[in-house]
Amino acid sequence: MKSWLFLVISALFPLTGCTLLPQSQTSAQTQETPSFENRTNNVDVETANLGSLTREIAYVGTTAPLQQVSVRSQVEGRLLNLAVDTGDFVPKGTVLAELEDNLLAVAVNREQAELAALESELARAEIQVKNAQIRLEEAIVQLEQAESDATRYVELAKTGLIAQQQAESYQTAAKVAQKAVLSSREQVNTEKQGVAAARGRIAAQKAVIAEQQQRQAFTTLTAPIDGVILTTTEEPGNLIQPGEEILQIGDFSRVKVIVPLSELDLGSISLGQTAEVKLDAFMNDSFVGKITSIAPLADANARQLSVEVTVPNIERKIKGGLLARVTFDSSKQPRVIVPESAIIEENSANYIFIVDEITTDRQTTVTKQPVELGDRANGKVEIITGIKPETKFVVRSNRPLQDRETVNLSAISAL
């Protein structure tokens, strides 16, 4: 009976053998556990920087030389030699090719012979002018003598020393001498006109010779610009016709990239705006260009305009026909950009906690600063007013912050 009672009591009180802590020891343990509210707040801190939330406009285009010139023959002739080959760099004025000029040389010689004949004719005309002037001078002297004689004999006739008829004959001789002077003067003018006409024919002949010599000079083809030979289309020995292309030369001191621009992005670009150009041929390099041309007409079907971006190419390592990826820089003024997690919204107002001077043990005081917000995109927001670049601010904290609160900087804070 006693055994049964013992088993019942043991079953009802299974924990009778556990040791319980004294009341005083329990209180001490509770006091040693720190309160969460009393711990210093940990915050992540970043530095404010300028930036833009405007999306970049990227397009694909193809590189081309800044200027591409087709060198063509202006005269007919057989191509004697071609002094350059594809890929050669040639300064301006370099002789590229020469054409046969035998026929043109003959034409020049013929025109020069004609010029010599005209110059001889001019010399004769000038001599005739001098002869006419001599005759004029003789006629003037004879006129002066005749007038003197007529005057003297008229006076003698008045005194009765000679007959009146004799005096009148001297007056008639003076009138004849006067007409001889007029005729001589007209002859001088006529001869001078002949000289002027001869000089005109000589000037015209010189122009013909200059034209023939210029045509002869066209048989030597020179580089019109500094550039690289792109293609050669003729071989020595070929008969070249006027206007026929012989080679092409391109100026690679700068290259241009033509990209199709959507009409929707037209308002985001302007002449002179910078653009970043990347080439698949030079994956580790990027180039800075400028918009130098915007087509005035858009494609009626695709609603796109051609935009020309010019890129400096001092070393001439950029070739034509390369795939180019062009990103147009935003023309919007940069602003301070912060993560949206840094913004505190209270009563329709926006705030950010900025950081005061940081102590050596990475503690600081935070100040609640009102800010005016701009655009938002991709988890970031523009700050129009409130903080300046290089200002340190709180990105996130492990619990809500209070103005002028002392905080610890986290290990990942960017300082």
Order of alpha helices (4+ residues) and beta strands (2+ residues): alpha-alpha-beta-beta-beta-beta-beta-beta-alpha-alpha-beta-beta-beta-beta-beta-beta-beta-beta-beta-beta-beta-beta-beta-beta-beta-beta
